[in-house]
Amino acid sequence: MTAPPRESAIEKNVCDYARQAGWLVHPKAGPNNRGWPDRTFTKPGILLFVEFKAPGKKPTRLQSHTHEKLKAKGYTVHVVDSVEDGRALFA
C-alpha cells in the first residue's frame, strides 16, 4: 500500500505543470505571511491564489479567514489536495 502524496509533492507537480502551460508561478512572500495562500499563479489578466494541502486536509482557521478576505475583494482562491485537481486549474 502506498502512502498518499505529500503536500510538497502535489505542489511541485502542479507548479511544474502550470509553468509548462505558460503560467508564472510565485511563492508565498516571506515567513511573516501566515495564512496567505502557498502560491500565486499569473497569466495576462488572470491571478489565482492556491493553497496546497495533503489529501483530505483542510486549511487552518487563519488560512480560511485569509481566503475569505481575498474572495471578498474579488480574488479567486483554490484549495488543492490532489495533483489532478491542481492540474485541472491550468488545463
C-alpha positions in Angstrom: 0.0 0.0 0.0 1.4 3.4 -1.0 1.2 6.4 1.2 -0.8 9.4 -0.1 1.3 12.1 -1.7 2.7 14.8 0.5 1.6 18.4 0.2 5.1 19.3 -1.2 4.9 16.7 -3.9 1.5 17.9 -5.0 2.6 21.5 -5.0 5.8 20.7 -7.1 3.9 18.7 -9.7 1.2 21.3 -10.1 3.6 24.2 -10.3 5.7 22.4 -12.9 2.6 21.7 -14.9 1.4 25.3 -14.7 4.8 26.6 -15.8 4.7 24.3 -18.8 1.2 25.7 -19.6 2.7 29.3 -19.7 1.8 30.5 -16.2 4.1 32.5 -14.0 4.4 30.9 -10.5 5.1 33.0 -7.5 5.8 31.6 -4.0 4.3 33.0 -0.8 6.1 36.2 0.1 8.1 35.5 3.2 7.6 33.7 6.5 5.6 36.6 8.1 2.6 36.0 5.9 1.0 33.2 7.9 -2.4 32.4 6.4 -1.5 33.6 3.0 -2.0 31.1 0.1 1.1 29.0 -0.8 1.3 30.1 -4.4 0.1 32.8 -6.8 -0.3 32.0 -10.4 -0.5 34.7 -13.1 -1.1 35.0 -16.8 -2.0 38.2 -18.6 -5.3 39.4 -17.0 -5.5 36.4 -14.6 -4.5 36.0 -11.0 -5.1 32.8 -9.0 -4.2 32.1 -5.4 -3.7 28.4 -4.5 -3.4 26.8 -1.1 -1.9 23.3 -1.3 -2.9 20.6 1.2 -2.2 16.9 1.7 -5.1 14.7 0.6 -8.1 15.2 2.8 -6.5 18.0 4.9 -8.3 21.4 5.3 -7.0 24.9 5.6 -6.3 26.2 9.1 -8.7 28.7 10.6 -6.2 31.6 9.8 -5.9 30.3 6.2 -9.6 30.1 5.8 -10.1 33.6 7.2 -7.4 35.0 4.8 -9.0 33.1 1.8 -12.4 34.6 2.7 -10.9 38.1 2.9 -9.3 37.6 -0.6 -12.5 36.3 -2.1 -14.5 39.3 -0.6 -12.2 41.5 -2.6 -12.9 39.6 -5.8 -9.9 37.3 -6.0 -10.0 33.6 -6.8 -8.6 31.2 -4.2 -8.4 27.4 -4.6 -7.6 24.8 -2.1 -5.9 21.8 -3.9 -5.3 18.4 -2.3 -4.5 16.4 -5.4 -2.4 16.6 -8.5 -5.4 16.0 -10.7 -7.4 18.9 -9.1 -4.4 21.2 -9.3 -3.7 20.4 -13.0 -7.3 21.0 -13.9 -6.9 24.6 -12.9 -4.4 25.1 -15.7 -5.6 22.8 -18.4 
